[in-house]
Amino acid sequence: MNTDLLNLLQQRRSIYALGKNIKASNQEIVDLVEDTIQATPTAFNSQTTRAVFLFGDKHDQLWDIVVKRLKSEVPTEAAYEKTKQKIASFKAAYGTILYFTDTKVVHQLEKDFALYADNFATWAEQGQGSAQLNTWVALANNNIGASLQHYNPLIDDEVAKAFDIPEGWSLRAQMPFGEILSPAGDKDTMAKADQFKVLG
């Protein structure tokens, strides 16, 4: 069996030690990710995933929003210091992709296809997962590291205001990306006998 795709998937890891020295230009990254997301299938071809690219000062602004917002959420000053270090590692990256779901499209599909109305929110999340994974793999294939973060919904309102996010776009994830300064560690997988069942 051809294992080219498997090899690409195995390249994709959560990279937390990220830097700013990458060879691709901003436009090359945007083109790659836009094409990747548009090539990702969605239920009913609904295309509910949206993405916002943050570079330079806008990238820094996002992580400043996050670290400021988290101050009221952590229990102690010592815990906040650890939180600040973690967020600083994301800010040290080259850029960030914000992933959104266009809920207006989801709600319209619920109205248009009432028989399946209960499924469209779930299908939108499946589309998100597919788009995020495909983007992650595409970046890894270009030697660009990334991780996937979820500070939503804590930062939703401030992000919407700061970056002029359209009404109805629901923030689902944040993907800092950049130079790989340190590779990921070993990854554990569960026993196949516990995870899969083969019949016939």
Backbone torsions as a table, in degrees:
resi	resn	phi	psi	omega
1	MET	NA	143.4	176.1
2	ASN	-72.4	129.5	-176.7
3	THR	-115.9	21.8	-179.1
4	ASP	-58.5	-44.9	-179.6
5	LEU	-65.2	-41.9	178.9
6	LEU	-59.5	-42.4	178.9
7	ASN	-61.9	-39.4	177.8
8	LEU	-65.4	-43.4	179.2
9	LEU	-61.4	-37.0	-178.9
10	GLN	-73.1	-19.6	174.3
11	GLN	-70.6	-28.8	-176.2
12	ARG	-75.2	115.8	177.2
13	ARG	-137.3	163.1	174.3
14	SER	-78.6	110.9	-179.7
15	ILE	-105.0	119.1	-176.8
16	TYR	-103.3	-22.7	176.8
17	ALA	-92.8	92.4	-173.5
18	LEU	-116.2	144.8	177.8
19	GLY	-127.9	-174.9	-172.5
20	LYS	-102.9	-2.1	-175.2
21	ASN	-92.4	88.8	175.9
22	ILE	-122.6	155.6	-174.0
23	LYS	-84.5	-28.1	-177.0
24	ALA	-72.5	147.6	174.5
25	SER	-82.4	164.6	176.7
26	ASN	-55.1	-45.1	-177.2
27	GLN	-65.9	-36.9	177.4
28	GLU	-63.6	-40.0	178.0
29	ILE	-65.6	-46.8	179.5
30	VAL	-59.0	-47.4	-179.1
31	ASP	-60.4	-44.4	-179.2
32	LEU	-60.9	-47.8	-175.7
33	VAL	-72.1	-41.3	178.1
34	GLU	-59.7	-45.6	179.9
35	ASP	-66.1	-36.7	179.4
36	THR	-64.7	-46.4	-179.7
37	ILE	-65.2	-40.6	179.6
38	GLN	-69.1	-22.9	177.3
39	ALA	-84.5	-7.1	-178.2
40	THR	-84.4	127.8	-177.9
41	PRO	-72.3	151.6	174.7
42	THR	-137.3	151.7	179.0
43	ALA	-59.6	134.4	-178.4
44	PHE	60.1	18.6	-174.0
45	ASN	50.4	41.4	-171.8
46	SER	-72.5	-25.9	175.4
47	GLN	50.6	54.2	-175.5
48	THR	-87.5	-8.6	-178.4
49	THR	-80.5	135.4	174.2
50	ARG	-124.4	153.1	179.3
51	ALA	-138.9	143.0	175.7
52	VAL	-123.0	130.6	-177.7
53	PHE	-101.1	128.1	179.6
54	LEU	-117.2	122.5	177.5
55	PHE	-125.3	158.6	172.9
56	GLY	56.7	-129.2	-176.0
57	ASP	-62.3	-33.0	-179.9
58	LYS	-67.9	-38.3	174.6
59	HIS	-61.1	-48.4	179.0
60	ASP	-60.1	-40.6	-178.2
61	GLN	-60.0	-40.3	178.8
62	LEU	-58.0	-49.1	-174.9
63	TRP	-74.7	-23.2	170.2
64	ASP	-67.1	-39.4	176.3
65	ILE	-61.5	-44.8	-177.4
66	VAL	-63.1	-50.1	-175.0
67	VAL	-66.0	-35.6	177.7
68	LYS	-68.0	-41.7	-178.2
69	ARG	-66.8	-34.3	-176.2
70	LEU	-75.1	-15.8	-178.2
71	LYS	-57.1	-36.0	-178.5
72	SER	-82.9	-4.5	-175.8
73	GLU	-102.3	-23.4	-177.4
74	VAL	-89.1	147.5	-169.9
75	PRO	-77.7	-27.9	-175.4
76	THR	-137.0	164.2	177.8
77	GLU	-65.1	-36.5	178.4
78	ALA	-63.8	-40.6	178.0
79	ALA	-65.9	-36.9	179.7
80	TYR	-67.0	-34.8	176.8
81	GLU	-61.6	-40.7	177.0
82	LYS	-66.3	-39.3	178.0
83	THR	-62.2	-43.1	-179.8
84	LYS	-62.6	-37.3	178.0
85	GLN	-65.2	-41.3	179.3
86	LYS	-63.5	-47.0	-178.8
87	ILE	-66.6	-34.6	177.5
88	ALA	-61.3	-32.0	178.5
89	SER	-68.2	-32.2	176.3
90	PHE	-74.2	-39.7	178.5
91	LYS	-64.9	-28.0	179.6
92	ALA	-70.7	-12.3	179.6
93	ALA	-69.8	174.0	-177.9
94	TYR	-77.8	-40.2	-177.6
95	GLY	-162.3	-179.0	-179.9
96	THR	-140.6	140.7	170.6
97	ILE	-106.6	126.6	173.7
98	LEU	-98.4	130.1	179.5
99	TYR	-105.7	131.7	179.7
100	PHE	-128.4	156.7	167.0
101	THR	-109.6	131.2	177.2
102	ASP	-81.5	97.8	-174.7
103	THR	-70.0	-21.6	176.4
104	LYS	-63.8	-39.6	177.1
105	VAL	-66.5	-42.4	179.3
106	VAL	-59.4	-47.8	-177.6
107	HIS	-66.1	-35.7	178.1
108	GLN	-66.6	-39.3	176.8
109	LEU	-64.5	-37.2	177.2
110	GLU	-60.8	-37.0	178.7
111	LYS	-75.2	-41.2	-174.9
112	ASP	-72.8	-30.6	-177.0
113	PHE	-128.2	70.5	-172.4
114	ALA	-58.0	-31.4	-178.6
115	LEU	-60.8	-30.0	-177.4
116	TYR	-109.9	13.8	-170.9
117	ALA	-54.8	-37.7	-176.8
118	ASP	-69.7	-12.0	-173.5
119	ASN	-99.2	-18.3	-168.4
120	PHE	-66.8	-34.9	176.8
121	ALA	-64.9	-41.1	177.4
122	THR	-65.0	-43.7	179.9
123	TRP	-64.4	-33.5	176.3
124	ALA	-64.8	-39.5	177.1
125	GLU	-65.8	-37.6	176.3
126	GLN	-62.8	-40.3	176.6
127	GLY	-62.9	-39.2	176.0
128	GLN	-59.5	-50.0	-178.8
129	GLY	-58.8	-42.3	179.6
130	SER	-64.5	-45.2	-179.5
131	ALA	-64.6	-41.4	-179.9
132	GLN	-66.0	-44.4	178.6
133	LEU	-63.2	-48.0	-178.3
134	ASN	-60.7	-40.4	177.3
135	THR	-64.3	-43.9	179.3
136	TRP	-57.8	-44.6	179.7
137	VAL	-66.5	-42.8	-179.9
138	ALA	-61.8	-40.7	176.4
139	LEU	-65.2	-46.0	-179.9
140	ALA	-60.0	-37.2	179.5
141	ASN	-66.1	-16.8	176.2
142	ASN	-107.1	19.9	177.6
143	ASN	60.3	35.9	174.4
144	ILE	-113.3	122.6	-179.0
145	GLY	-83.4	158.3	179.6
146	ALA	-159.3	163.7	169.1
147	SER	-140.9	167.5	-178.4
148	LEU	-118.1	123.3	-176.4
149	GLN	-118.1	156.9	-176.2
150	HIS	-138.9	79.6	176.4
151	TYR	-96.3	2.8	170.3
152	ASN	-76.8	146.0	5.5
153	PRO	-91.2	5.1	-175.8
154	LEU	-55.9	-36.6	-173.0
155	ILE	-102.6	3.8	-170.2
156	ASP	-55.8	-51.3	-174.5
157	ASP	-64.6	-43.2	-178.3
158	GLU	-69.0	-36.8	177.5
159	VAL	-65.8	-44.1	-179.8
160	ALA	-59.5	-42.2	-179.7
161	LYS	-71.0	-43.3	-174.9
162	ALA	-67.2	-35.3	-172.0
163	PHE	-116.4	16.6	174.7
164	ASP	53.0	52.8	-178.3
165	ILE	-77.6	132.2	-179.3
166	PRO	-60.2	148.6	177.1
167	GLU	-61.2	136.6	178.9
168	GLY	95.2	-9.8	175.0
169	TRP	-84.6	117.6	-178.3
170	SER	-100.3	121.4	-177.8
171	LEU	-68.6	128.6	-177.2
172	ARG	-114.9	-30.4	-177.3
173	ALA	-166.8	162.1	176.7
174	GLN	-127.8	131.7	-177.4
175	MET	-122.3	93.1	172.3
176	PRO	-71.2	142.1	-177.7
177	PHE	-143.6	157.5	178.7
178	GLY	169.4	-160.5	178.8
179	GLU	-62.1	139.7	177.8
180	ILE	-86.6	105.0	-179.7
181	LEU	-86.0	-28.2	178.9
182	SER	-150.0	131.8	-177.6
183	PRO	-71.2	163.3	176.2
184	ALA	-70.8	156.5	176.8
185	GLY	-79.1	-172.6	179.0
186	ASP	-64.7	148.7	-179.8
187	LYS	-114.8	126.9	178.5
188	ASP	-84.7	141.9	172.6
189	THR	-127.7	147.6	-179.7
190	MET	-75.8	163.5	179.4
191	ALA	-62.8	133.9	-178.2
192	LYS	-59.2	-33.3	-179.5
193	ALA	-64.6	-26.7	178.6
194	ASP	-86.0	-17.3	-172.3
195	GLN	-105.0	-26.6	-172.8
196	PHE	-127.5	155.2	175.6
197	LYS	-135.1	125.3	-177.8
198	VAL	-114.9	124.5	-178.6
199	LEU	-119.0	148.7	175.2
200	GLY	91.0	NA	NA
